[in-house]
């Protein structure tokens, strides 16, 4: 395999406050290849977005935010890059499509001006050429009447139009790596499909690596090549998309898959994962998922020993579970009588 486009090694992010320390990301390691789509899934608070902010170099460098490990991109470590180096990378080689375009677009600047700023940030381009490229970008992402939309303010656009505008800004310089954080949140199904088609088209044309952060497992199944499952700041399972969906080797992944509505079975109730994620300031000594795990069964090892991410099954498939081998015969969608919910 060729050298990865992005290599994260033992990344940890800790927020320090007067009441204590909160480790949002703990010793995460992963890679992204050129042209690959990597899906990152997990509940809110699992560390997905914080990890990507670290990758973008957007976390403040203060005593209250402690970052360790390595984020290797284009031969350098983003965590140790200067402000000048980060400015060269961000937008041109490393781009982010944020989760909420309404809060990321400046409400007092017209859409066209913001798009033109994104183009000029890394190139010296004549005014007429900037305007032409702005119209071209908005057209490429499917915005009707791009000339008129350039004169509008963000609040005059619908959610789908604002998301398309952010995608246009993200692909303006054909970056090597594109990070999409919940790109389809709050969009209707039709617009979701259009937005993902745009991202897929942009990726295929430039062989861009795409990191897709989402809660939507259906989106991951359709778009991703590999999947990383995160829980309580750690990677608990990783593998190719077919393996993760057909033969998960971590109880949390199994719980996520089972919580989806099953159209093939006649079921009265959904099957949520019981309980809540741990408080990041007071994580359990052993496995963070142990209090919610159907496989733990009160076994001492789960409550006292932190599991490591180890090979599980096919090549490239890893799970952070002490009893991953017991998951072999437990397939997604299966139910025992005592697991069924009662009204």
N, C-alpha and C positions, 0 to 999 in steps of 0.2 A: 504494500500500500504506500502511496506517495506521502510526502510530508503534509501533515494536516494544515488547513488554512488557519484554524484557531485551535490552540491547545491550552486548556485550563488545568493547572496542576495544584492540587491541595489548597484550593482557594477557601479562605475563611474571612467572614466579615462580622465584626463585633461592634455593637453600639453601646457606648459607655455612658451611664447616667448616674445621678447622685444615689439612686436606689439600687444600683447594681449594673451588671453587664448582661446584654442580650446578644447571643450569637445567632445571627439570622442565617448565616451560611457556614457550614462546617466541613472543611476538608473535601471540597468537591473537585473531582477531576473528570474532564470529558474532552472530546475532540470533535471538530467539525471539518469535513472534507470539502474541497471545491465542488460546487454543483450539487451538494447534498442538502436535504431538508431534514433537520433534526427537530423533533417535537419534544418539548419539555412540559410535563403535566404534573399536577398536584393541586391540593386544596389551597385556598387563600392563606398566606402566611407561611408557605413552605419554602420560601427563599428564592423563587424563580426570578422575579423582577429585580430583587436586590443583586442577585448574581449578575444579571445582564447590565445593570447600572455600573457594576464594577468593571465588566468587560469594556464598556464604553468610556471608562475613566470619568464617570459623572458623580461618583461619591466624593463628598468633601474630604479634603486631607486635613483633618483636625484630630485632636486628641480624643474626641468623642466618637470617632469612626476609625476603628483599627482594622486594617486590611492586610492579610498575609497570603503567601503563596505566589503563583505566577500565572499571568495571562499572556501567552505568547502569540503575537500576531505580526506577520510580515517581518520576522526575525528579531523583534523587540518585545520587551515586557511592558504592557500597557500600564501596569501598576506603578512602574518606576519612570514612566515617560514624563518629559517636561510639558508645561502648558503649550509651548510652541509645537512640540511633536504631536500632542493630542489634537491640536487645532488642524494640523495637516492630515491626520488620520480620519477624524470624525467628519462625516458627510461625504468625503471623497472616496475613502476605502472602507470605512466602517460606518454603517448607517442604522438608525433606529426609527422604527415606526411606533410611536408611543401608544399607550392604551387608550387615552382619552384625548382625541384631537381637539375638542372644544377648549380644554384647558391648556393645550400646547400651542395653539394658534393665538397670536396676539389679537385681542378683541378690538383694538383701536387702529389696526393697520389693515388695509385692503388685502385680499388674498393674493392678487397679482404682485404687490410689493414684497410680500413675504416669500413668495416663490422666487422672485427675481433675486432677493438677498441670498437665498440658498444656492442659486446658480453662480452669483458673483463671489461667493465666499472662497472659492478655490480657483477661479479663473478671471482673467481680465478680458471682459467681453464688451463690445460696443452695445449701447443702449438698444438699438434696433434689433441686434442679434439676441439679446437677453429676452426681449419681448416675444420674438419669434419662437425661441426655444420654450418659453413659458407656455405659450399657446399650444405648442407641439406636445409638451408633457401632459397638459391637462386633457388634450385630445386622446393621447395614448392610454390614459386611465379611464376613458369613457365619459368624461364630463361633457354634457351637451352645452352648446353656446359658450365655449371657453373664453371668448373675448368679453362677454358680459360678466362671467363669474370672476374674472380678474379685477373688475371694478367693485365687487361686492365685499362686504365685511363678513367674517366667519359666522356671525349669528344669522345671516341671511341664507345660509346654506343648510341643507338637511344633514343628518348624521352621516349618511352614506357619502354625500358630496364632500364633507369635511375629511372623512377617512380617505377618500380618493385623492384629495389635495395633499394629505400627509404622505401618501404613497408616491405621488408625483415628486414631492420634495426629497423623499428617501432615495428614489432611483435616478435623480437628476444627474449624478456623476457616475452611474453604473458601478456601484461599490462592489468590492470583493465579497463582503459579508453583510447581509441584511438581517436585522433582528426585528421581528414583528411581535410586539407584546399585546396579546389579546386583540388582534386586528379586526375581529368580527363582533366584539362586544356591543350590545344594544342595537345591532342591525338586524333587519328582518331577513328571512331565509334567502330571498331572491338576491338582495344586496350582498349577503355573505358570500354566496356563490360567485358573484361578479368580482368581489374584492379578492377572493382567493385565486380566481382565474387570472387577475391582473398580476398578482405576486408570482404565480407559476410562470406566466409569460415573461415577466422581467427576469426571473431566475434562469429560464432556459436560453434566453437570448444572450446573456453575458456569463453563463456558467457560475453564477453567484451562489455562495453558500447561504442557506436560509435557516435561521433559528426561529421556530414557531412556538411561542409561549401561549398556552391556552388551557381552558378547562374543558373544551369540547373534544371528547374522545373520538367522536365521529369525524371531526376535521382532521385529527391526527391520523386516523386510519386511512383516510383518503389521500392526504398530502405527504406524510412523513416517510422517510426511508428508515430512520432509526428513532427510538424513543428513549427518553430519560425520565424516570418517575422520581419525583422528589417528595420527601415528607420531613417536616420539622427541620429544615435546613440541610438535609443530607440526601444523597442519591441512594435510593433503596433498591432500584432495579433499572437495568438498561439492556437494550438488545434491539434487533431489527424489528420492524413493526409487525410482521407476521408472527414472529415468535412471542412477542409481548401479548398480542391479542389472543393467540390460540393456546399458548402454554405458559401463562405467567408463573413465576416462581417466588413471588412475594405476596403475603396475605393482603397487603394494602392495595397492590395492583389488582388482585382478584376482587377486592371490595369495590374499587372504582368501576370495574367492568360490570359487576353484578348490580350496581346501583342504577345502571341504565335501564330504561323501559325495554322490555322484551316483546317485540312484535310477533315473534313466532310461537310464544306460549300464552296460554290463557291464565294470566295471573291477576289476582285482585289487588295486590299491594306491591309497592316498590320495596327495594331492599337496601336501605341506606346503611352506611357504616355507623355502628353505634358509637356514642360518645363524641368527644371533641378533640382536636389536636392539642398537644401539651402547651402550657404557657412557656414561651421561649426563654423566659428568665428562670424557670424551674423545671428543666427537663429531667425525665427519669434517669437513673443511673445506668440502666441497661438499654434495651431497645425502646425507642420513643413510641413505637406503635403497640407495645405490649398491652397497655390497658384496654385497647380496642380490638385486639387480635383474637380471632376465633381459633387460631392454631396454637397459641401459647398455652392455654389450659393451666395456668398457674405454675408452669415449670420455672424453677429457680434460675436457670441460665438466662431466660428471656428478661428477667427483672434485674439481673446483676451484671450481665456481660454485654457490652456493646457489640453487635454483629458487624463484620466487615464485608465489604463488597467483594464477592468471590465468584468464580466461574460456576455456572449452573446450567448444565445441559449443552446446547449447541455452542459452537464457537462464537464469541462476542457477547453471549448472554451472561449477565452477572446479576446476582441477587444478594442483598444484605439481610439474610435471614438465617438463624441457626438451624432451622429445620426445613430448608428449601426443598430437600429431596422428598419431603412428605407432600409437597404440592403437586407432584407428578400425576397423581390420580384424582386431583380435585380440579375439575374443569370449570371455566367460567360459565355461569348460568345454571349450574347444578344446585340443588337445594335438598337439604335433609329436613325431616319433619320438625325438629326443634329449632331450625333457623327461620321457619316461616313466621311472618309477623301476624299478630292478631289485631283486630280493629280496636 
